[in-house]
């Protein structure tokens, strides 16, 4: 088995990630924002992959990457010939009787985006489930960013911040919270906080709604939740389409089975 080239997953055991990815259904979408936010946690889709066999090929290759720990190079080597053989590659004229447009289908860059975002989301959803299972013993969660030249300023500003697992901050800022996000979360016990002289904060009064651009082509805007850093005043928000917690959405229970008090706790 190849050693996983998933540095952004921080060596998380893949069992829960595999379980998450296998649980997803399918849907078709023309633009990335056609299948919005929480819907991505329930259904697998790739923009402009409008044939079931193409969608299945991409999903199968991603599933193999999870199951066997394949890096991007192996993923691309497996998938690219299949997509080229079926014509889902390069720029093509696509349309119907009402008009056609030249669009980008498969490409090395698109495969890298598909690979990284699906792998990161699957691993973080699996990580979320594991962290929730141990939340009674380790109730404090710390945001961890990769601190290099590619790190977004907002993600860098969140690095090291600690909130309780039930703080509303995690409903929208649990990673990944933008395209290519490599951040993660680690859990801490009360003893570890005291030992390392760390302090947990609350997002109460620090969350607000901000508008961000969805599409340059249409000018469409959407609301996202911004966290205001009390130290700098910086407003930090997820990217368009990432204003949700992938793990929480994936493992959302059937709340109708529970009494109203438990529903309120889950939806906080």
Helices and strands as residue ranges (DSSP letters): G 7-9, H 15-22, E 25-26, G 32-34, H 38-42, E 43-44, H 52-68, H 72-85, E 91-96, E 99-104, H 108-133, E 140-144, H 153-158, E 162-164, H 169-173, E 184-188, H 190-195, E 207-213, E 221-228, E 235-237, H 246-250, G 255-257, H 260-266
